[in-house]
């Protein structure tokens, strides 16, 4: 029986060809556009870059640092994916599309992780030592996301597209925004049978939600003021020339000229 993506009974360290087989199988699991093995081997830059990395990493650990860097540079030139040979990457790692992906020297990536194009696992220090992120098992990082510094992204977490993460993320959480904010716990996410979150396109907007709550609160206060027979005073001069005439956004009384002034000592909100 074929091993599943979450089979932890297999040894973490395995041969180059076994890793290649697992990397190809995980593409079928996570990319519905993949049709057959030959197509993956010949047209998927993420697989090419990962194969070059696994060979370069062996050279790096064996002390052949310069040949490893040369192979890494060649892989970057041909695939657009820059993986330092000193990085540590687990099994069944998938880079979808891949253009612009950067993985630093001290980055650590667990098993069954997925990265989309434009992702950076970067450092924030010129000092030697641990300076790049750690991704635990089954982490998904959306397109354009930047994870910077020696932070840890907990297992089963999800980083939204274009997010900038500079702090640790607990296991099973979703992070969006700049800087990254935790917005969605694991119990509200759609986890597939192989453990990968498929809702990377459904990213909550915490800033938009906060603005919506403020607008609703303002509408409630205006209604209370009008029901008590008091006019609402607008102090924002920008409303005089507001190009947005949508009453659902600005309210039915968005024209300051139609509103009578309210003495400041009469109405305290």
LINDA-V364681 format. One record per residue. N is the residue number from 1. RES is the residue in one small letter. PSI is psi in whole degrees, -180 to 180 (* if undefined). OMEGA is omega in whole degrees, -180 to 180 (999 if undefined). Layout:
n->(N:N)
res->(RES:RES)
psi->(PSI:PSI)
omega->(OMEGA:OMEGA)
This chain:
n->(1:2:3:4:5:6:7:8:9:10:11:12:13:14:15:16:17:18:19:20:21:22:23:24:25:26:27:28:29:30:31:32:33:34:35:36:37:38:39:40:41:42:43:44:45:46:47:48:49:50:51:52:53:54:55:56:57:58:59:60:61:62:63:64:65:66:67:68:69:70:71:72:73:74:75:76:77:78:79:80:81:82:83:84:85:86:87:88:89:90:91:92:93:94:95:96:97:98:99:100:101:102:103:104:105:106:107:108:109:110:111:112:113:114:115:116:117:118:119:120:121:122:123:124:125:126:127:128:129:130:131:132:133:134:135:136:137:138:139:140:141:142:143:144:145:146:147:148:149:150:151:152:153:154:155:156:157:158:159:160:161:162:163:164:165:166:167:168:169:170:171:172:173:174:175:176:177:178:179:180:181:182:183:184:185:186:187:188:189:190:191:192:193:194:195:196:197:198:199:200:201:202:203:204:205:206:207:208:209:210:211:212:213:214:215:216:217:218:219:220:221:222:223:224:225:226:227:228:229:230:231:232:233:234:235:236:237:238:239:240:241:242:243:244:245:246:247:248:249:250:251:252:253:254:255:256:257:258:259:260:261:262:263:264:265:266:267:268:269)
res->(x:x:x:x:x:x:x:x:x:x:x:x:x:x:x:x:x:x:x:x:x:x:x:x:x:x:x:x:x:x:x:x:x:x:x:x:x:x:x:x:x:x:x:x:x:x:x:x:x:x:x:x:x:x:x:x:x:x:x:x:x:x:x:x:x:x:x:x:x:x:x:x:x:x:x:x:x:x:x:x:x:x:x:x:x:x:x:x:x:x:x:x:x:x:x:x:x:x:x:x:x:x:x:x:x:x:x:x:x:x:x:x:x:x:x:x:x:x:x:x:x:x:x:x:x:x:x:x:x:x:x:x:x:x:x:x:x:x:x:x:x:x:x:x:x:x:x:x:x:x:x:x:x:x:x:x:x:x:x:x:x:x:x:x:x:x:x:x:x:x:x:x:x:x:x:x:x:x:x:x:x:x:x:x:x:x:x:x:x:x:x:x:x:x:x:x:x:x:x:x:x:x:x:x:x:x:x:x:x:x:x:x:x:x:x:x:x:x:x:x:x:x:x:x:x:x:x:x:x:x:x:x:x:x:x:x:x:x:x:x:x:x:x:x:x:x:x:x:x:x:x:x:x:x:x:x:x:x:x:x:x:x:x:x:x:x:x:x:x)
psi->(136:143:142:171:-24:17:107:1:-19:149:144:-38:124:177:163:-44:-32:-40:-41:-42:-44:-39:-37:-42:-37:-24:-43:-35:-34:-7:106:-13:-16:128:-38:166:-41:-40:-43:-44:-29:-19:-2:106:-30:-39:-41:-47:-38:-38:-44:-39:-46:-37:-45:-35:-38:-44:-42:-47:-26:1:1:70:-45:-48:-35:-42:-36:-46:-40:-41:-38:-40:-38:-40:-37:-23:-19:12:126:104:117:136:-15:-11:155:118:132:-163:158:49:132:125:109:127:-66:-23:128:5:134:127:118:173:-43:15:146:130:128:-164:151:33:155:131:139:177:151:7:139:124:86:168:161:16:150:-1:146:164:-172:116:6:165:163:123:119:-174:144:40:137:128:120:168:133:1:147:122:116:135:176:52:163:127:114:160:148:22:166:129:122:161:136:12:153:110:123:4:162:150:129:161:141:18:163:136:133:162:177:112:165:136:139:125:-17:116:167:-33:-12:12:158:100:125:172:-28:10:7:132:122:-6:44:-10:-6:82:123:158:93:-34:-46:-38:-40:-42:-40:-42:-40:-42:-40:-39:-42:-42:-40:-43:-40:-40:-41:-41:-41:-36:-24:4:17:137:154:126:126:129:-8:114:-23:-23:-20:-33:33:124:-9:110:13:113:-21:-21:-45:-12:162:-21:50:-7:112:-28:-25:-2:135:144:151:124:140:-27:-2:-33:121:13:*)
omega->(-178:-180:177:-178:-177:-180:-177:179:178:179:-178:179:-179:-176:-178:-176:176:176:179:178:178:179:178:-180:-178:175:178:-179:-168:-180:-179:179:-180:-175:180:-173:-179:178:180:-178:-174:-172:-177:-178:178:178:179:-179:-179:177:177:179:-176:176:-180:180:176:178:-179:180:179:178:178:-171:-177:176:179:179:178:178:178:179:178:179:178:180:-175:-175:-175:-179:-176:178:178:-178:178:179:179:-175:-179:-175:176:179:-176:173:-177:-175:165:-175:176:178:178:179:-173:-172:-175:176:177:-178:-179:-179:171:178:-179:176:174:-172:176:-178:177:169:-167:178:179:-178:174:-179:177:-178:-178:-177:180:-173:172:176:177:-172:171:176:176:-179:-176:-175:175:-178:178:176:-167:176:-177:180:180:175:-174:-177:180:178:-178:178:-176:-180:177:175:175:-175:-179:178:178:179:180:-178:173:-176:175:-177:176:169:179:-9:-175:177:178:-173:-171:179:-174:-176:179:-178:-179:-179:180:-176:179:171:-178:177:-176:-175:180:178:-179:-176:176:180:-176:179:178:179:179:178:178:179:178:179:179:179:177:179:178:-180:178:179:179:-180:-179:179:178:177:-180:177:-180:-179:176:-178:-179:-179:-178:-178:179:-178:-177:-180:-177:-178:-179:-177:178:179:-176:-179:-177:-178:-176:180:-176:-178:-178:-176:177:179:-178:177:-175:-177:-178:-175:-177:178:999)
